[in-house]
Amino acid sequence: MASKSSIDESDYDSFVAPHTDLEVDKLFKACVKFEASDLHLKVGKPPMLRVDGTIRPMERSPVDDEEMVRLCFPLMNERSRKIFDKDGGADFAHMCEVDGTNWRFRVNLLQQLGHIGLVARRVSSWIPDFEGLNLPPSMERLCTYDQGMILLAGVTGSGKSTTIASMLNWINARYRKHILTLEDPIEFVFTEQKCLINQREIGLDVVDFEIGMKHAVRQDPDIILVGEMRDKETFMTAIHAAETGHLVFGTIHASTAPSTIGRILDLFPQEMHGALRSAIATNMKGIVAQKLLKSIKPGVGRVPTCEIMMFTPTVRKLILEEEDARLGGAIRVGAEDGMQNFTQSLKKLVDEELIDREVALEVAPNREELKMALKGIDVSQGGII
């Protein structure tokens, strides 16, 4: 399939169960069969699948407005339909059975140029471990804290949710704790091992994140997943939970670990920044920024390159003194504390023959630094701290 630029609809016709509940499930099943990460539906285009990071059209006729309505509207319940009509878009989860296995999809319905569209992310039915995700061993260290906050930073589709699920499952296999998640929508469904796990979906189990967090502090959790830090209310309730003795996981849209600090501060007025820096320095345990790259290793689709910033005394001091520009230097020389920057991560992925040199240089924040590292020059020396 890798050599094909498109996907033949006849390849999946026989794959569909004879009594599919919804017509659109035929496309979801194709998404599973071809190991696509995403399904895209746009009026005037054939259905598209993202396979190993590349968008590929199915070899069939374009979707028209009538078919789009027929495919998409049955996916929505009454609540989702009200949100869609009010906001012009809606997020929800959809389950589809394939060969006896239930697959979850994170669905977004949208309107664009007067037409309806759909984007669905396939969520794996199993949660890979750190080794399976090619994550660095220092990720384990972040899972051993009893209190504080850990953020996963990256753009949409960078694998943040998968990494957090892997971290929670690592805890689930080793400690007897109560994990509470607040998700919109729920993606990975955990199988309890040693932990007690409660998963609440916004809009289905609880009205919103704010009320969910209000309830959470009365539900005796050890660990809370609060999903995306998209506004100041979510961040403040999350930081309060960290201050009161919980380990809080969350995601945020930021390109690097150091820039995450500025991204958080941007949610708040300037007069609050001093207090926020103090709260971040006191409660944050680590920030992991992540990007997904196409792999050259057979059997491996994409691999993450990670920048890891542990909150060492040096990092805390720099944040309190508003010296954010020097955080990159602290990360570069912090290998003993489990830190690494994107240059060090990319070099490791090239050395392990997981990605090729051209891909690494294309995404490297500092191409010259990476070129030096690939030549064997130790770029961790001579930091600016």
C-alpha positions in Angstrom: 0.0 0.0 0.0 2.9 2.3 0.7 3.6 2.6 -3.0 0.1 3.7 -3.9 -0.8 7.4 -4.0 -4.5 6.6 -3.6 -6.7 3.9 -1.9 -9.0 1.8 -4.0 -12.5 1.7 -2.6 -12.9 -1.9 -3.9 -10.1 -2.8 -1.4 -12.5 -2.2 1.5 -15.9 -3.1 0.1 -15.6 -6.7 1.2 -14.2 -5.6 4.5 -17.5 -4.1 5.7 -19.8 -6.1 7.9 -23.1 -6.9 6.2 -25.1 -5.2 8.9 -23.2 -2.0 9.6 -25.2 0.3 11.9 -24.2 3.5 10.1 -23.3 4.1 6.5 -20.2 6.1 7.5 -18.8 3.2 9.5 -17.6 1.8 6.1 -15.1 4.6 6.0 -14.1 4.2 9.6 -13.5 0.6 9.0 -11.3 1.5 6.0 -9.4 3.8 8.3 -8.6 0.9 10.7 -7.8 -1.5 7.8 -5.2 0.8 6.2 -3.8 1.9 9.6 -4.7 5.5 8.9 -4.4 8.1 11.7 -7.2 10.3 10.3 -10.2 10.3 8.1 -11.1 13.6 6.2 -14.4 14.2 4.4 -14.9 17.4 2.4 -17.6 18.2 -0.1 -16.2 18.0 -3.7 -13.4 15.6 -2.7 -13.2 11.9 -2.3 -12.7 10.6 1.3 -9.1 11.1 2.4 -7.0 9.0 4.7 -3.8 10.1 6.4 -1.4 7.2 6.3 2.1 7.6 7.9 1.6 11.3 7.9 0.6 11.6 4.2 -3.0 12.5 3.0 -4.2 10.0 0.4 -7.5 10.1 -1.5 -9.7 7.0 -1.9 -10.3 6.0 -5.5 -14.0 6.8 -5.6 -16.3 9.6 -6.5 -16.2 12.9 -4.6 -18.6 13.4 -1.6 -21.5 15.7 -2.4 -23.6 17.7 0.0 -26.4 15.1 0.1 -24.0 12.3 0.9 -22.2 14.4 3.5 -25.4 15.0 5.4 -26.4 11.3 5.1 -23.0 10.2 6.4 -22.4 12.8 9.2 -25.7 13.7 10.8 -26.5 10.2 12.2 -23.2 10.4 14.1 -24.5 13.2 16.3 -26.7 12.8 19.4 -29.1 15.5 20.5 -26.4 17.4 22.5 -23.9 17.3 19.7 -26.5 18.5 17.2 -27.4 21.5 19.4 -23.7 22.4 19.7 -23.2 22.0 15.9 -26.1 24.2 15.1 -25.0 26.8 17.6 -21.3 26.9 17.1 -20.9 25.6 13.5 -18.9 22.6 14.8 -18.9 19.8 17.3 -16.5 17.4 18.9 -17.5 13.9 20.1 -16.3 10.3 20.2 -17.6 7.5 17.9 -17.2 3.7 18.4 -16.9 1.3 15.4 -16.5 -2.4 15.7 -13.9 -4.1 13.4 -13.5 -7.9 13.5 -14.7 -8.0 17.1 -12.6 -5.1 18.3 -14.2 -1.7 19.2 -12.2 1.3 17.8 -12.7 4.8 19.1 -12.6 7.8 16.8 -12.3 11.5 18.0 -14.6 13.2 15.6 -14.9 16.9 14.7 -17.8 18.0 12.5 -17.3 21.5 10.9 -18.8 23.9 8.5 -16.6 25.6 5.8 -17.8 27.7 2.9 -21.3 26.7 3.6 -20.6 22.9 3.4 -20.3 20.3 6.1 -17.0 18.5 6.7 -15.6 15.8 9.0 -12.2 15.0 10.5 -11.9 11.9 12.6 -8.8 10.8 14.5 -8.4 7.0 15.0 -7.6 6.2 18.6 -5.7 2.9 19.1 -7.5 0.2 21.0 -4.3 -0.5 23.0 -1.9 1.8 24.8 1.7 1.4 23.8 4.5 1.6 26.3 7.4 4.1 26.3 9.6 1.7 24.3 6.9 1.0 21.8 6.5 4.8 21.3 10.3 5.3 21.1 10.1 7.7 24.0 13.3 8.4 26.1 13.7 6.5 29.5 13.6 9.8 31.4 9.8 9.9 30.8 9.5 7.4 33.6 10.9 9.9 36.1 8.0 12.2 35.4 5.5 9.4 36.4 7.0 8.9 39.9 5.9 12.3 41.4 3.1 12.3 44.0 2.2 16.0 43.4 2.7 18.7 40.8 1.9 19.4 37.2 3.2 17.8 34.0 2.4 19.3 30.6 2.7 17.8 27.1 3.2 20.6 24.5 2.8 20.3 20.7 0.6 21.1 17.8 -2.6 19.2 17.0 -1.6 15.6 15.8 1.8 15.6 17.6 0.9 12.5 19.7 0.4 14.3 23.0 -2.7 12.3 24.0 -0.9 9.0 23.2 2.1 10.0 25.3 0.0 10.9 28.3 -2.0 7.7 28.0 1.3 5.8 28.0 2.4 7.7 31.1 -0.8 7.0 32.9 -0.7 3.3 32.0 2.9 3.1 33.3 1.5 4.4 36.6 -1.5 2.0 36.3 0.8 -1.0 36.1 3.0 0.0 39.1 1.0 1.9 41.8 -2.2 1.6 43.7 -3.7 5.0 43.1 -6.9 6.7 41.9 -6.7 8.2 38.4 -9.4 10.6 37.4 -9.6 11.9 33.8 -11.7 14.8 32.4 -11.7 14.6 28.6 -13.4 16.2 25.7 -14.0 13.6 24.3 -12.6 10.4 26.0 -9.9 8.9 23.7 -8.1 6.0 25.2 -10.2 3.8 27.5 -8.0 2.3 30.2 -8.0 -1.2 31.6 -7.5 -1.1 35.3 -4.5 -2.9 36.6 -3.3 -1.7 40.0 -5.1 1.7 39.8 -8.7 2.6 40.2 -9.6 4.7 37.1 -12.6 6.9 36.5 -12.9 8.6 33.1 -15.4 11.5 32.7 -16.4 13.0 29.4 -17.2 16.6 29.2 -20.8 17.1 28.1 -21.7 13.5 28.7 -20.7 12.9 32.3 -20.2 16.5 33.5 -21.1 19.9 32.0 -17.7 21.4 31.6 -14.1 21.3 32.9 -14.7 23.9 35.6 -17.4 21.9 37.2 -15.5 18.7 36.6 -12.5 20.0 38.5 -14.8 21.3 41.3 -16.1 17.8 41.7 -12.6 16.2 41.3 -11.2 17.6 44.5 -14.0 15.8 46.4 -13.5 12.5 44.6 -10.2 11.5 46.3 -8.0 11.4 43.2 -4.2 10.9 43.3 -3.8 11.8 39.7 -5.9 14.0 37.5 -5.9 14.4 33.7 -7.5 17.6 32.7 -7.1 17.5 28.9 -6.1 20.7 27.1 -5.1 23.9 28.8 -7.1 26.1 26.5 -8.1 29.0 28.8 -7.1 30.6 32.1 -10.0 29.0 34.0 -8.8 25.5 33.1 -5.2 26.3 34.0 -6.0 27.9 37.3 -8.2 25.0 38.4 -5.4 22.6 37.4 -2.7 24.5 39.2 -4.9 24.7 42.3 -5.3 20.9 42.1 -1.5 20.6 41.9 -1.1 22.9 44.9 -3.4 20.8 47.0 -1.4 17.6 46.6 -2.5 16.0 43.3 -0.4 15.0 40.3 -2.0 16.8 37.3 -1.4 16.0 33.6 -2.5 18.3 30.8 -1.7 19.3 27.2 -1.1 22.7 25.7 -0.5 24.1 22.2 3.2 25.3 22.2 6.1 24.5 19.9 8.9 24.1 22.5 9.2 23.4 26.2 10.6 26.9 27.0 7.9 28.7 24.9 5.2 26.9 26.9 5.9 29.3 29.8 5.0 32.3 27.6 2.0 30.4 26.2 0.6 30.0 29.7 1.3 33.6 30.7 -0.5 34.8 27.5 -3.7 33.4 29.0 -3.6 36.0 31.8 -3.3 39.8 32.2 0.2 41.2 32.8 -0.4 42.0 36.4 -0.9 38.3 37.2 2.4 37.2 35.6 4.5 37.5 38.7 2.2 35.3 40.8 1.9 32.8 37.9 5.6 32.5 37.5 5.8 31.7 41.2 3.0 29.1 40.9 4.6 27.5 37.8 8.1 27.4 39.4 6.7 25.8 42.6 4.3 23.2 41.1 5.5 22.3 37.6 7.6 19.1 37.5 8.2 18.9 33.8 7.2 20.0 30.3 7.6 17.7 27.3 7.3 19.2 23.8 6.7 16.7 21.0 6.6 16.4 17.2 5.8 13.4 15.1 8.1 12.4 12.3 7.9 9.8 9.5 10.1 6.9 10.3 12.4 5.0 7.9 12.4 1.8 10.1 10.3 -1.0 8.7 7.1 -1.5 10.6 7.3 1.9 12.4 5.0 4.5 11.0 5.9 7.7 12.9 8.2 8.4 15.9 8.2 11.4 18.3 11.1 13.8 18.7 10.9 15.2 22.3 12.2 18.2 24.1 12.2 17.5 27.9 12.5 20.3 30.5 12.7 19.1 34.0 12.0 21.7 36.7 15.4 21.6 38.4 16.5 24.4 40.7 18.2 26.2 37.8 15.1 26.0 35.6 12.9 27.3 38.5 15.4 30.2 39.2 15.3 31.2 35.5 11.5 31.3 35.4 11.2 33.3 38.6 13.8 35.8 37.3 12.0 36.1 33.9 15.0 34.7 32.1 13.0 32.5 29.7 15.5 33.0 26.9 18.1 31.0 28.9 15.9 28.0 29.4 17.2 26.4 26.2 20.7 26.5 27.5 19.6 24.8 30.8 17.9 22.0 28.8 21.0 21.5 26.6 23.3 20.9 29.5 20.8 19.0 31.7 21.3 15.4 30.5 22.1 14.2 34.0 18.7 15.5 35.1 16.9 13.7 32.3 16.6 16.7 30.0 17.1 16.9 26.2 16.5 19.4 23.5 15.2 18.8 20.0 18.7 18.7 18.6 19.8 15.9 21.0 16.5 14.0 20.4 16.8 14.3 16.6 20.5 13.1 16.6 19.5 10.1 18.7 16.7 9.2 16.2 19.1 9.5 13.3 21.7 7.4 15.0 19.2 4.7 15.8 18.1 4.8 12.1 14.5 5.7 13.0 14.5 8.8 10.8 16.7 10.0 8.0 19.1 12.9 8.2 17.0 15.1 5.8 13.9 14.8 7.9 15.8 15.7 11.0 17.4 18.8 9.4 14.0 19.9 8.0 12.4 20.1 11.5 15.4 21.0 13.5 15.0 24.4 15.4 18.7 24.9 14.9 20.0 23.3 11.7 23.7 24.2 12.3 23.6 22.8 15.8 22.2 19.6 14.5 24.8 19.4 11.7 27.5 19.7 14.3 25.9 17.1 16.5 25.6 14.6 13.6 29.4 15.2 12.9 30.1 14.1 16.5 30.6 17.5 18.0 29.2 17.6 21.6 26.7 20.5 21.5 25.8 20.0 25.1 29.0 21.8 26.1 29.5 25.5 26.3 26.0 26.3 27.4 24.9 29.8 28.3 24.0 29.1 31.9 
